[in-house]
Amino acid sequence: MISIEFEEPTESTCECCGNVTVRLTRFVYRDGDAHAVYYAQYTAGYDEKRLSGLLGLGEWGEARTPDKGVAFRIWTDEKDFKLGLVNAADSPWSHVTSLGRILDREEALKH
């Protein structure tokens, strides 16, 4: 069974528009064992409706954490949600090392 641990969101003020930016950290478990972690961020009231995310991939266990990260975006058009992979440099977490090296888009597509 898959379960998700919901940490409290954190909020800050967006430097470019002054709206509230919300950041989420979520831990995913499979049958009670650590399975994945992801970060998500969106800015409420921003003209472009999108969510930026980072997913940790790799082995989990005692004293082990993911060795790769994949950056993604979710956005909407007039009728659908869209999902795409992005380069590490385009991620709000480009500096994060706790999930291992963040793959660029082409690397993530091949993975």
C-alpha positions as CSV (number, residue, x, y, z in Angstrom):
1,M,0.0,0.0,0.0
2,I,1.3,3.5,-0.9
3,S,0.9,6.2,1.8
4,I,2.1,9.9,1.8
5,E,3.3,11.8,4.8
6,F,2.2,15.4,4.6
7,E,4.6,17.9,6.2
8,E,3.3,21.3,7.0
9,P,3.6,23.7,4.0
10,T,6.0,26.7,4.3
11,E,5.2,30.1,2.9
12,S,7.3,33.0,1.7
13,T,6.8,36.1,-0.4
14,C,7.6,35.9,-4.1
15,E,10.4,38.4,-4.9
16,C,9.0,39.1,-8.4
17,C,5.3,39.5,-7.8
18,G,4.8,39.9,-4.0
19,N,2.3,37.0,-3.8
20,V,2.6,34.0,-1.4
21,T,4.8,31.2,-2.5
22,V,3.9,27.8,-0.9
23,R,6.5,25.0,-0.6
24,L,5.6,21.4,0.2
25,T,7.7,18.4,1.2
26,R,6.1,15.0,0.9
27,F,7.4,11.6,1.9
28,V,6.0,8.5,0.0
29,Y,6.0,5.1,1.7
30,R,5.3,1.7,0.2
31,D,4.1,-0.9,2.7
32,G,5.6,1.2,5.5
33,D,9.1,1.5,3.9
34,A,10.5,4.8,2.5
35,H,9.9,4.8,-1.2
36,A,10.3,8.4,-2.5
37,V,10.3,12.1,-1.6
38,Y,9.2,15.1,-3.5
39,Y,9.2,18.8,-3.2
40,A,6.6,21.1,-4.8
41,Q,6.2,24.8,-5.0
42,Y,3.6,27.2,-6.4
43,T,2.8,30.9,-6.1
44,A,-0.8,31.8,-5.4
45,G,-2.2,34.5,-7.6
46,Y,0.6,34.3,-10.1
47,D,-0.4,34.9,-13.7
48,E,1.0,31.6,-15.0
49,K,-0.6,28.7,-13.2
50,R,2.2,26.2,-12.6
51,L,3.7,24.0,-10.0
52,S,7.5,23.3,-9.9
53,G,8.6,20.0,-8.4
54,L,11.6,17.8,-7.6
55,L,11.3,14.0,-7.2
56,G,14.0,12.0,-5.5
57,L,14.9,8.7,-7.2
58,G,17.2,5.8,-6.1
59,E,17.7,3.4,-3.3
60,W,16.2,4.1,0.2
61,G,17.1,2.5,3.5
62,E,18.9,3.1,6.7
63,A,21.3,6.0,6.2
64,R,20.6,5.9,2.5
65,T,18.9,8.6,0.4
66,P,18.1,9.0,-3.3
67,D,21.0,9.5,-5.6
68,K,19.2,11.3,-8.4
69,G,16.6,14.0,-8.6
70,V,14.2,14.8,-11.5
71,A,12.9,18.3,-11.8
72,F,9.4,18.8,-13.3
73,R,6.6,21.3,-13.9
74,I,2.8,20.9,-13.9
75,W,0.8,23.7,-15.6
76,T,-2.6,24.2,-17.2
77,D,-3.9,25.4,-20.5
78,E,-7.6,26.2,-21.3
79,K,-8.7,22.6,-20.7
80,D,-5.9,20.2,-19.6
81,F,-3.1,19.8,-17.1
82,K,0.4,19.4,-18.6
83,L,3.5,17.8,-17.1
84,G,7.0,18.3,-18.3
85,L,10.6,17.6,-17.2
86,V,12.9,20.6,-16.9
87,N,16.7,21.1,-16.6
88,A,18.3,21.2,-13.2
89,A,19.2,24.9,-13.6
90,D,15.5,25.7,-14.2
91,S,14.4,24.2,-10.9
92,P,13.9,26.1,-7.6
93,W,16.0,23.3,-6.0
94,S,19.0,23.5,-8.4
95,H,21.2,24.0,-5.3
96,V,19.8,21.0,-3.3
97,T,22.2,18.1,-2.8
98,S,20.1,16.0,-0.4
99,L,18.5,14.1,-3.3
100,G,21.7,13.5,-5.2
101,R,22.5,15.1,-8.5
102,I,19.5,16.6,-10.3
103,L,19.3,15.2,-13.8
104,D,18.9,17.5,-16.8
105,R,15.8,17.0,-18.9
106,E,17.5,14.8,-21.6
107,E,19.1,12.6,-18.9
108,A,15.8,12.2,-17.1
109,L,14.0,11.3,-20.3
110,K,16.5,8.5,-20.9
111,H,16.3,7.3,-17.2
